[in-house]
Amino acid sequence: MRDTKHLEKFARERAQKEEEKKLFKNKKSVEAGANGTLEYTIKEGVNKGKIADDKILKNKN
């Protein structure tokens, strides 16, 4: 009885780890700036028309 519980638990954990490995292996990398987030242009305010970079964002905080 006791051995069976340990073996079943081990089998479940191993299957779960294998599934995680499969999912991680198929994961695709993201493309930097793919949706226009890299060079965002400010649309309103004092900095209208400027590209949002570190200098502008630091001044706002």
PQR file with spaces between the fields and no chain letter, atoms N, CA, C, O and H, PARSE charges and radii, in Angstrom:
ATOM       1  N    MET     1       0.835   -1.185    0.000 -0.4000 1.5000
ATOM       2  CA   MET     1       0.000    0.000    0.000 -0.0000 2.0000
ATOM       3  C    MET     1       0.877    1.245    0.000  0.5500 1.7000
ATOM       4  O    MET     1       0.688    2.145   -0.819 -0.5500 1.4000
ATOM       5  N    ARG     2       1.820    1.294    0.906 -0.4000 1.5000
ATOM       6  CA   ARG     2       2.656    2.470    1.042 -0.0000 2.0000
ATOM       7  C    ARG     2       3.524    2.676   -0.207  0.5500 1.7000
ATOM       8  O    ARG     2       3.687    3.803   -0.673 -0.5500 1.4000
ATOM       9  H    ARG     2       1.973    0.564    1.572  0.4000 1.0000
ATOM      10  N    ASP     3       4.072    1.597   -0.736 -0.4000 1.5000
ATOM      11  CA   ASP     3       4.904    1.685   -1.932 -0.0000 2.0000
ATOM      12  C    ASP     3       4.089    2.170   -3.128  0.5500 1.7000
ATOM      13  O    ASP     3       4.580    2.940   -3.954 -0.5500 1.4000
ATOM      14  H    ASP     3       3.939    0.681   -0.357  0.4000 1.0000
ATOM      15  N    THR     4       2.860    1.718   -3.211 -0.4000 1.5000
ATOM      16  CA   THR     4       2.004    2.104   -4.331 -0.0000 2.0000
ATOM      17  C    THR     4       1.768    3.608   -4.334  0.5500 1.7000
ATOM      18  O    THR     4       1.807    4.239   -5.390 -0.5500 1.4000
ATOM      19  H    THR     4       2.461    1.093   -2.540  0.4000 1.0000
ATOM      20  N    LYS     5       1.523    4.187   -3.162 -0.4000 1.5000
ATOM      21  CA   LYS     5       1.294    5.634   -3.076 -0.0000 2.0000
ATOM      22  C    LYS     5       2.521    6.399   -3.546  0.5500 1.7000
ATOM      23  O    LYS     5       2.401    7.369   -4.295 -0.5500 1.4000
ATOM      24  H    LYS     5       1.491    3.674   -2.304  0.4000 1.0000
ATOM      25  N    HIS     6       3.681    5.976   -3.117 -0.4000 1.5000
ATOM      26  CA   HIS     6       4.913    6.656   -3.504 -0.0000 2.0000
ATOM      27  C    HIS     6       5.167    6.525   -5.005  0.5500 1.7000
ATOM      28  O    HIS     6       5.577    7.485   -5.658 -0.5500 1.4000
ATOM      29  H    HIS     6       3.779    5.189   -2.508  0.4000 1.0000
ATOM      30  N    LEU     7       4.922    5.339   -5.542 -0.4000 1.5000
ATOM      31  CA   LEU     7       5.128    5.135   -6.974 -0.0000 2.0000
ATOM      32  C    LEU     7       4.144    5.961   -7.806  0.5500 1.7000
ATOM      33  O    LEU     7       4.520    6.529   -8.832 -0.5500 1.4000
ATOM      34  H    LEU     7       4.589    4.560   -5.011  0.4000 1.0000
ATOM      35  N    GLU     8       2.891    6.027   -7.365 -0.4000 1.5000
ATOM      36  CA   GLU     8       1.895    6.825   -8.086 -0.0000 2.0000
ATOM      37  C    GLU     8       2.237    8.310   -8.027  0.5500 1.7000
ATOM      38  O    GLU     8       2.108    9.026   -9.020 -0.5500 1.4000
ATOM      39  H    GLU     8       2.586    5.566   -6.531  0.4000 1.0000
ATOM      40  N    LYS     9       2.672    8.763   -6.860 -0.4000 1.5000
ATOM      41  CA   LYS     9       3.060   10.166   -6.703 -0.0000 2.0000
ATOM      42  C    LYS     9       4.259   10.487   -7.601  0.5500 1.7000
ATOM      43  O    LYS     9       4.291   11.529   -8.256 -0.5500 1.4000
ATOM      44  H    LYS     9       2.777    8.181   -6.053  0.4000 1.0000
ATOM      45  N    PHE    10       5.230    9.596   -7.625 -0.4000 1.5000
ATOM      46  CA   PHE    10       6.413    9.786   -8.465 -0.0000 2.0000
ATOM      47  C    PHE    10       6.027    9.837   -9.942  0.5500 1.7000
ATOM      48  O    PHE    10       6.543   10.667  -10.690 -0.5500 1.4000
ATOM      49  H    PHE    10       5.204    8.749   -7.093  0.4000 1.0000
ATOM      50  N    ALA    11       5.128    8.959  -10.359 -0.4000 1.5000
ATOM      51  CA   ALA    11       4.692    8.912  -11.760 -0.0000 2.0000
ATOM      52  C    ALA    11       3.965   10.201  -12.144  0.5500 1.7000
ATOM      53  O    ALA    11       4.174   10.731  -13.235 -0.5500 1.4000
ATOM      54  H    ALA    11       4.709    8.285   -9.751  0.4000 1.0000
ATOM      55  N    ARG    12       3.108   10.708  -11.242 -0.4000 1.5000
ATOM      56  CA   ARG    12       2.395   11.967  -11.512 -0.0000 2.0000
ATOM      57  C    ARG    12       3.363   13.133  -11.641  0.5500 1.7000
ATOM      58  O    ARG    12       3.250   13.937  -12.566 -0.5500 1.4000
ATOM      59  H    ARG    12       2.939   10.277  -10.355  0.4000 1.0000
ATOM      60  N    GLU    13       4.317   13.228  -10.713 -0.4000 1.5000
ATOM      61  CA   GLU    13       5.287   14.324  -10.743 -0.0000 2.0000
ATOM      62  C    GLU    13       6.153   14.266  -11.994  0.5500 1.7000
ATOM      63  O    GLU    13       6.449   15.296  -12.600 -0.5500 1.4000
ATOM      64  H    GLU    13       4.409   12.575   -9.962  0.4000 1.0000
ATOM      65  N    ARG    14       6.555   13.071  -12.376 -0.4000 1.5000
ATOM      66  CA   ARG    14       7.395   12.912  -13.568 -0.0000 2.0000
ATOM      67  C    ARG    14       6.630   13.306  -14.832  0.5500 1.7000
ATOM      68  O    ARG    14       7.179   13.959  -15.719 -0.5500 1.4000
ATOM      69  H    ARG    14       6.315   12.234  -11.885  0.4000 1.0000
ATOM      70  N    ALA    15       5.361   12.905  -14.909 -0.4000 1.5000
ATOM      71  CA   ALA    15       4.534   13.259  -16.067 -0.0000 2.0000
ATOM      72  C    ALA    15       4.340   14.772  -16.141  0.5500 1.7000
ATOM      73  O    ALA    15       4.351   15.356  -17.225 -0.5500 1.4000
ATOM      74  H    ALA    15       4.915   12.374  -14.189  0.4000 1.0000
ATOM      75  N    GLN    16       4.163   15.397  -14.984 -0.4000 1.5000
ATOM      76  CA   GLN    16       3.987   16.846  -14.944 -0.0000 2.0000
ATOM      77  C    GLN    16       5.261   17.557  -15.399  0.5500 1.7000
ATOM      78  O    GLN    16       5.188   18.532  -16.147 -0.5500 1.4000
ATOM      79  H    GLN    16       4.154   14.922  -14.103  0.4000 1.0000
ATOM      80  N    LYS    17       6.415   17.086  -14.962 -0.4000 1.5000
ATOM      81  CA   LYS    17       7.686   17.687  -15.370 -0.0000 2.0000
ATOM      82  C    LYS    17       7.915   17.537  -16.869  0.5500 1.7000
ATOM      83  O    LYS    17       8.399   18.461  -17.523 -0.5500 1.4000
ATOM      84  H    LYS    17       6.474   16.294  -14.354  0.4000 1.0000
ATOM      85  N    GLU    18       7.567   16.373  -17.410 -0.4000 1.5000
ATOM      86  CA   GLU    18       7.720   16.153  -18.851 -0.0000 2.0000
ATOM      87  C    GLU    18       6.816   17.095  -19.643  0.5500 1.7000
ATOM      88  O    GLU    18       7.220   17.618  -20.682 -0.5500 1.4000
ATOM      89  H    GLU    18       7.174   15.623  -16.879  0.4000 1.0000
ATOM      90  N    GLU    19       5.603   17.308  -19.158 -0.4000 1.5000
ATOM      91  CA   GLU    19       4.669   18.218  -19.827 -0.0000 2.0000
ATOM      92  C    GLU    19       5.206   19.650  -19.806  0.5500 1.7000
ATOM      93  O    GLU    19       5.114   20.361  -20.807 -0.5500 1.4000
ATOM      94  H    GLU    19       5.275   16.882  -18.315  0.4000 1.0000
ATOM      95  N    GLU    20       5.769   20.075  -18.666 -0.4000 1.5000
ATOM      96  CA   GLU    20       6.358   21.410  -18.566 -0.0000 2.0000
ATOM      97  C    GLU    20       7.525   21.566  -19.533  0.5500 1.7000
ATOM      98  O    GLU    20       7.678   22.615  -20.159 -0.5500 1.4000
ATOM      99  H    GLU    20       5.844   19.497  -17.854  0.4000 1.0000
ATOM     100  N    LYS    21       8.344   20.534  -19.657 -0.4000 1.5000
ATOM     101  CA   LYS    21       9.472   20.585  -20.592 -0.0000 2.0000
ATOM     102  C    LYS    21       8.985   20.728  -22.025  0.5500 1.7000
ATOM     103  O    LYS    21       9.559   21.486  -22.806 -0.5500 1.4000
ATOM     104  H    LYS    21       8.220   19.682  -19.149  0.4000 1.0000
ATOM     105  N    LYS    22       7.918   19.995  -22.378 -0.4000 1.5000
ATOM     106  CA   LYS    22       7.360   20.084  -23.733 -0.0000 2.0000
ATOM     107  C    LYS    22       6.868   21.495  -24.020  0.5500 1.7000
ATOM     108  O    LYS    22       7.137   22.051  -25.085 -0.5500 1.4000
ATOM     109  H    LYS    22       7.451   19.378  -21.744  0.4000 1.0000
ATOM     110  N    LEU    23       6.144   22.071  -23.061 -0.4000 1.5000
ATOM     111  CA   LEU    23       5.613   23.422  -23.251 -0.0000 2.0000
ATOM     112  C    LEU    23       6.740   24.438  -23.366  0.5500 1.7000
ATOM     113  O    LEU    23       6.670   25.350  -24.189 -0.5500 1.4000
ATOM     114  H    LEU    23       5.926   21.619  -22.196  0.4000 1.0000
ATOM     115  N    PHE    24       7.765   24.290  -22.557 -0.4000 1.5000
ATOM     116  CA   PHE    24       8.885   25.229  -22.583 -0.0000 2.0000
ATOM     117  C    PHE    24       9.660   25.114  -23.892  0.5500 1.7000
ATOM     118  O    PHE    24      10.135   26.114  -24.429 -0.5500 1.4000
ATOM     119  H    PHE    24       7.821   23.549  -21.888  0.4000 1.0000
ATOM     120  N    LYS    25       9.784   23.902  -24.396 -0.4000 1.5000
ATOM     121  CA   LYS    25      10.523   23.662  -25.636 -0.0000 2.0000
ATOM     122  C    LYS    25       9.832   24.328  -26.826  0.5500 1.7000
ATOM     123  O    LYS    25      10.501   24.821  -27.735 -0.5500 1.4000
ATOM     124  H    LYS    25       9.398   23.090  -23.960  0.4000 1.0000
ATOM     125  N    ASN    26       8.502   24.347  -26.826 -0.4000 1.5000
ATOM     126  CA   ASN    26       7.734   24.913  -27.934 -0.0000 2.0000
ATOM     127  C    ASN    26       7.508   26.416  -27.812  0.5500 1.7000
ATOM     128  O    ASN    26       6.883   27.019  -28.684 -0.5500 1.4000
ATOM     129  H    ASN    26       7.958   23.947  -26.088  0.4000 1.0000
ATOM     130  N    LYS    27       8.001   27.017  -26.754 -0.4000 1.5000
ATOM     131  CA   LYS    27       7.788   28.444  -26.530 -0.0000 2.0000
ATOM     132  C    LYS    27       8.567   29.258  -27.561  0.5500 1.7000
ATOM     133  O    LYS    27       9.744   28.993  -27.806 -0.5500 1.4000
ATOM     134  H    LYS    27       8.508   26.527  -26.045  0.4000 1.0000
ATOM     135  N    LYS    28       7.907   30.248  -28.162 -0.4000 1.5000
ATOM     136  CA   LYS    28       8.558   31.088  -29.162 -0.0000 2.0000
ATOM     137  C    LYS    28       9.027   32.382  -28.507  0.5500 1.7000
ATOM     138  O    LYS    28       8.386   32.889  -27.585 -0.5500 1.4000
ATOM     139  H    LYS    28       6.951   30.463  -27.962  0.4000 1.0000
ATOM     140  N    SER    29      10.140   32.907  -28.984 -0.4000 1.5000
ATOM     141  CA   SER    29      10.652   34.150  -28.426 -0.0000 2.0000
ATOM     142  C    SER    29       9.858   35.328  -28.978  0.5500 1.7000
ATOM     143  O    SER    29       9.325   35.270  -30.086 -0.5500 1.4000
ATOM     144  H    SER    29      10.660   32.496  -29.732  0.4000 1.0000
ATOM     145  N    VAL    30       9.788   36.389  -28.195 -0.4000 1.5000
ATOM     146  CA   VAL    30       9.066   37.585  -28.626 -0.0000 2.0000
ATOM     147  C    VAL    30       9.992   38.493  -29.415  0.5500 1.7000
ATOM     148  O    VAL    30      11.208   38.487  -29.221 -0.5500 1.4000
ATOM     149  H    VAL    30      10.221   36.436  -27.295  0.4000 1.0000
ATOM     150  N    GLU    31       9.404   39.263  -30.296 -0.4000 1.5000
ATOM     151  CA   GLU    31      10.167   40.172  -31.133 -0.0000 2.0000
ATOM     152  C    GLU    31      10.125   41.560  -30.496  0.5500 1.7000
ATOM     153  O    GLU    31       9.043   42.092  -30.243 -0.5500 1.4000
ATOM     154  H    GLU    31       8.417   39.268  -30.453  0.4000 1.0000
ATOM     155  N    ALA    32      11.282   42.144  -30.236 -0.4000 1.5000
ATOM     156  CA   ALA    32      11.354   43.452  -29.589 -0.0000 2.0000
ATOM     157  C    ALA    32      10.787   44.516  -30.512  0.5500 1.7000
ATOM     158  O    ALA    32      11.195   44.630  -31.668 -0.5500 1.4000
ATOM     159  H    ALA    32      12.160   41.712  -30.441  0.4000 1.0000
ATOM     160  N    GLY    33       9.846   45.294  -29.997 -0.4000 1.5000
ATOM     161  CA   GLY    33       9.266   46.381  -30.777 -0.0000 2.0000
ATOM     162  C    GLY    33       8.335   45.921  -31.875  0.5500 1.7000
ATOM     163  O    GLY    33       8.119   46.659  -32.836 -0.5500 1.4000
ATOM     164  H    GLY    33       9.515   45.202  -29.058  0.4000 1.0000
ATOM     165  N    ALA    34       7.784   44.747  -31.771 -0.4000 1.5000
ATOM     166  CA   ALA    34       6.964   44.181  -32.841 -0.0000 2.0000
ATOM     167  C    ALA    34       5.669   44.956  -33.060  0.5500 1.7000
ATOM     168  O    ALA    34       5.221   45.104  -34.197 -0.5500 1.4000
ATOM     169  H    ALA    34       7.960   44.147  -30.990  0.4000 1.0000
ATOM     170  N    ASN    35       5.075   45.442  -32.005 -0.4000 1.5000
ATOM     171  CA   ASN    35       3.791   46.130  -32.126 -0.0000 2.0000
ATOM     172  C    ASN    35       3.925   47.634  -31.934  0.5500 1.7000
ATOM     173  O    ASN    35       2.976   48.288  -31.502 -0.5500 1.4000
ATOM     174  H    ASN    35       5.438   45.322  -31.081  0.4000 1.0000
ATOM     175  N    GLY    36       5.075   48.185  -32.245 -0.4000 1.5000
ATOM     176  CA   GLY    36       5.255   49.627  -32.162 -0.0000 2.0000
ATOM     177  C    GLY    36       5.563   50.148  -30.777  0.5500 1.7000
ATOM     178  O    GLY    36       5.457   51.354  -30.551 -0.5500 1.4000
ATOM     179  H    GLY    36       5.846   47.654  -32.596  0.4000 1.0000
ATOM     180  N    THR    37       5.934   49.310  -29.855 -0.4000 1.5000
ATOM     181  CA   THR    37       6.180   49.757  -28.492 -0.0000 2.0000
ATOM     182  C    THR    37       7.597   50.272  -28.298  0.5500 1.7000
ATOM     183  O    THR    37       7.874   50.943  -27.304 -0.5500 1.4000
ATOM     184  H    THR    37       6.021   48.331  -30.038  0.4000 1.0000
ATOM     185  N    LEU    38       8.490   49.976  -29.218 -0.4000 1.5000
ATOM     186  CA   LEU    38       9.881   50.366  -29.040 -0.0000 2.0000
ATOM     187  C    LEU    38      10.077   51.862  -29.250  0.5500 1.7000
ATOM     188  O    LEU    38      10.779   52.509  -28.473 -0.5500 1.4000
ATOM     189  H    LEU    38       8.264   49.430  -30.025  0.4000 1.0000
ATOM     190  N    GLU    39       9.471   52.409  -30.279 -0.4000 1.5000
ATOM     191  CA   GLU    39       9.601   53.836  -30.572 -0.0000 2.0000
ATOM     192  C    GLU    39       8.223   54.478  -30.522  0.5500 1.7000
ATOM     193  O    GLU    39       7.693   54.888  -31.556 -0.5500 1.4000
ATOM     194  H    GLU    39       8.900   51.884  -30.910  0.4000 1.0000
ATOM     195  N    TYR    40       7.637   54.571  -29.336 -0.4000 1.5000
ATOM     196  CA   TYR    40       6.298   55.125  -29.163 -0.0000 2.0000
ATOM     197  C    TYR    40       6.344   56.638  -29.283  0.5500 1.7000
ATOM     198  O    TYR    40       7.161   57.281  -28.624 -0.5500 1.4000
ATOM     199  H    TYR    40       8.067   54.239  -28.496  0.4000 1.0000
ATOM     200  N    THR    41       5.485   57.221  -30.109 -0.4000 1.5000
ATOM     201  CA   THR    41       5.410   58.667  -30.283 -0.0000 2.0000
ATOM     202  C    THR    41       4.332   59.210  -29.358  0.5500 1.7000
ATOM     203  O    THR    41       3.203   58.719  -29.355 -0.5500 1.4000
ATOM     204  H    THR    41       4.821   56.699  -30.645  0.4000 1.0000
ATOM     205  N    ILE    42       4.682   60.228  -28.570 -0.4000 1.5000
ATOM     206  CA   ILE    42       3.742   60.842  -27.637 -0.0000 2.0000
ATOM     207  C    ILE    42       2.757   61.688  -28.434  0.5500 1.7000
ATOM     208  O    ILE    42       3.160   62.459  -29.306 -0.5500 1.4000
ATOM     209  H    ILE    42       5.599   60.627  -28.572  0.4000 1.0000
ATOM     210  N    LYS    43       1.461   61.546  -28.136 -0.4000 1.5000
ATOM     211  CA   LYS    43       0.422   62.189  -28.935 -0.0000 2.0000
ATOM     212  C    LYS    43      -0.155   63.445  -28.304  0.5500 1.7000
ATOM     213  O    LYS    43      -0.735   64.266  -29.015 -0.5500 1.4000
ATOM     214  H    LYS    43       1.134   60.921  -27.428  0.4000 1.0000
ATOM     215  N    GLU    44      -0.018   63.626  -26.994 -0.4000 1.5000
ATOM     216  CA   GLU    44      -0.592   64.788  -26.322 -0.0000 2.0000
ATOM     217  C    GLU    44       0.409   65.361  -25.336  0.5500 1.7000
ATOM     218  O    GLU    44       1.325   64.666  -24.897 -0.5500 1.4000
ATOM     219  H    GLU    44       0.453   62.960  -26.417  0.4000 1.0000
ATOM     220  N    GLY    45       0.234   66.636  -24.985 -0.4000 1.5000
ATOM     221  CA   GLY    45       1.040   67.254  -23.944 -0.0000 2.0000
ATOM     222  C    GLY    45       2.228   68.020  -24.467  0.5500 1.7000
ATOM     223  O    GLY    45       2.341   68.279  -25.665 -0.5500 1.4000
ATOM     224  H    GLY    45      -0.510   67.201  -25.342  0.4000 1.0000
ATOM     225  N    VAL    46       3.118   68.381  -23.556 -0.4000 1.5000
ATOM     226  CA   VAL    46       4.285   69.198  -23.863 -0.0000 2.0000
ATOM     227  C    VAL    46       5.218   68.494  -24.837  0.5500 1.7000
ATOM     228  O    VAL    46       5.791   69.138  -25.716 -0.5500 1.4000
ATOM     229  H    VAL    46       3.026   68.171  -22.583  0.4000 1.0000
ATOM     230  N    ASN    47       5.375   67.213  -24.699 -0.4000 1.5000
ATOM     231  CA   ASN    47       6.307   66.449  -25.533 -0.0000 2.0000
ATOM     232  C    ASN    47       5.637   65.842  -26.768  0.5500 1.7000
ATOM     233  O    ASN    47       6.110   64.833  -27.290 -0.5500 1.4000
ATOM     234  H    ASN    47       4.909   66.690  -23.985  0.4000 1.0000
ATOM     235  N    LYS    48       4.549   66.443  -27.237 -0.4000 1.5000
ATOM     236  CA   LYS    48       3.801   65.925  -28.381 -0.0000 2.0000
ATOM     237  C    LYS    48       4.709   65.798  -29.600  0.5500 1.7000
ATOM     238  O    LYS    48       5.438   66.727  -29.947 -0.5500 1.4000
ATOM     239  H    LYS    48       4.165   67.263  -26.813  0.4000 1.0000
ATOM     240  N    GLY    49       4.651   64.626  -30.247 -0.4000 1.5000
ATOM     241  CA   GLY    49       5.440   64.386  -31.445 -0.0000 2.0000
ATOM     242  C    GLY    49       6.816   63.809  -31.180  0.5500 1.7000
ATOM     243  O    GLY    49       7.486   63.372  -32.115 -0.5500 1.4000
ATOM     244  H    GLY    49       4.059   63.871  -29.965  0.4000 1.0000
ATOM     245  N    LYS    50       7.256   63.796  -29.931 -0.4000 1.5000
ATOM     246  CA   LYS    50       8.573   63.241  -29.601 -0.0000 2.0000
ATOM     247  C    LYS    50       8.470   61.736  -29.398  0.5500 1.7000
ATOM     248  O    LYS    50       7.414   61.209  -29.048 -0.5500 1.4000
ATOM     249  H    LYS    50       6.712   64.152  -29.171  0.4000 1.0000
ATOM     250  N    ILE    51       9.578   61.064  -29.624 -0.4000 1.5000
ATOM     251  CA   ILE    51       9.638   59.625  -29.379 -0.0000 2.0000
ATOM     252  C    ILE    51       9.948   59.410  -27.899  0.5500 1.7000
ATOM     253  O    ILE    51      10.900   59.978  -27.365 -0.5500 1.4000
ATOM     254  H    ILE    51      10.436   61.492  -29.909  0.4000 1.0000
ATOM     255  N    ALA    52       9.137   58.588  -27.249 -0.4000 1.5000
ATOM     256  CA   ALA    52       9.306   58.321  -25.819 -0.0000 2.0000
ATOM     257  C    ALA    52      10.546   57.462  -25.614  0.5500 1.7000
ATOM     258  O    ALA    52      10.586   56.308  -26.041 -0.5500 1.4000
ATOM     259  H    ALA    52       8.363   58.127  -27.683  0.4000 1.0000
ATOM     260  N    ASP    53      11.551   58.022  -24.965 -0.4000 1.5000
ATOM     261  CA   ASP    53      12.760   57.273  -24.632 -0.0000 2.0000
ATOM     262  C    ASP    53      13.060   57.482  -23.154  0.5500 1.7000
ATOM     263  O    ASP    53      12.240   58.047  -22.430 -0.5500 1.4000
ATOM     264  H    ASP    53      11.519   58.960  -24.618  0.4000 1.0000
ATOM     265  N    ASP    54      14.211   57.040  -22.704 -0.4000 1.5000
ATOM     266  CA   ASP    54      14.560   57.114  -21.288 -0.0000 2.0000
ATOM     267  C    ASP    54      14.587   58.544  -20.762  0.5500 1.7000
ATOM     268  O    ASP    54      14.170   58.776  -19.628 -0.5500 1.4000
ATOM     269  H    ASP    54      14.878   56.582  -23.292  0.4000 1.0000
ATOM     270  N    LYS    55      15.058   59.500  -21.539 -0.4000 1.5000
ATOM     271  CA   LYS    55      15.162   60.888  -21.074 -0.0000 2.0000
ATOM     272  C    LYS    55      13.796   61.469  -20.749  0.5500 1.7000
ATOM     273  O    LYS    55      13.615   62.072  -19.690 -0.5500 1.4000
ATOM     274  H    LYS    55      15.397   59.311  -22.461  0.4000 1.0000
ATOM     275  N    ILE    56      12.842   61.297  -21.640 -0.4000 1.5000
ATOM     276  CA   ILE    56      11.504   61.850  -21.429 -0.0000 2.0000
ATOM     277  C    ILE    56      10.798   61.121  -20.297  0.5500 1.7000
ATOM     278  O    ILE    56      10.158   61.759  -19.460 -0.5500 1.4000
ATOM     279  H    ILE    56      12.989   60.808  -22.500  0.4000 1.0000
ATOM     280  N    LEU    57      10.900   59.807  -20.256 -0.4000 1.5000
ATOM     281  CA   LEU    57      10.204   59.033  -19.237 -0.0000 2.0000
ATOM     282  C    LEU    57      10.761   59.300  -17.846  0.5500 1.7000
ATOM     283  O    LEU    57      10.002   59.260  -16.878 -0.5500 1.4000
ATOM     284  H    LEU    57      11.420   59.290  -20.936  0.4000 1.0000
ATOM     285  N    LYS    58      12.054   59.570  -17.707 -0.4000 1.5000
ATOM     286  CA   LYS    58      12.639   59.873  -16.403 -0.0000 2.0000
ATOM     287  C    LYS    58      12.118   61.202  -15.879  0.5500 1.7000
ATOM     288  O    LYS    58      11.901   61.334  -14.675 -0.5500 1.4000
ATOM     289  H    LYS    58      12.671   59.602  -18.494  0.4000 1.0000
ATOM     290  N    ASN    59      11.909   62.194  -16.742 -0.4000 1.5000
ATOM     291  CA   ASN    59      11.422   63.501  -16.327 -0.0000 2.0000
ATOM     292  C    ASN    59       9.988   63.443  -15.825  0.5500 1.7000
ATOM     293  O    ASN    59       9.610   64.251  -14.977 -0.5500 1.4000
ATOM     294  H    ASN    59      12.085   62.087  -17.720  0.4000 1.0000
ATOM     295  N    LYS    60       9.183   62.521  -16.317 -0.4000 1.5000
ATOM     296  CA   LYS    60       7.778   62.428  -15.923 -0.0000 2.0000
ATOM     297  C    LYS    60       7.613   61.816  -14.541  0.5500 1.7000
ATOM     298  O    LYS    60       6.629   62.113  -13.864 -0.5500 1.4000
ATOM     299  H    LYS    60       9.490   61.864  -17.007  0.4000 1.0000
ATOM     300  N    ASN    61       8.531   60.982  -14.102 -0.4000 1.5000
ATOM     301  CA   ASN    61       8.392   60.300  -12.804 -0.0000 2.0000
ATOM     302  C    ASN    61       8.804   61.159  -11.689  0.5500 1.7000
ATOM     303  O    ASN    61       8.749   60.739  -10.534 -0.5500 1.4000
ATOM     304  H    ASN    61       9.330   60.741  -14.652  0.4000 1.0000
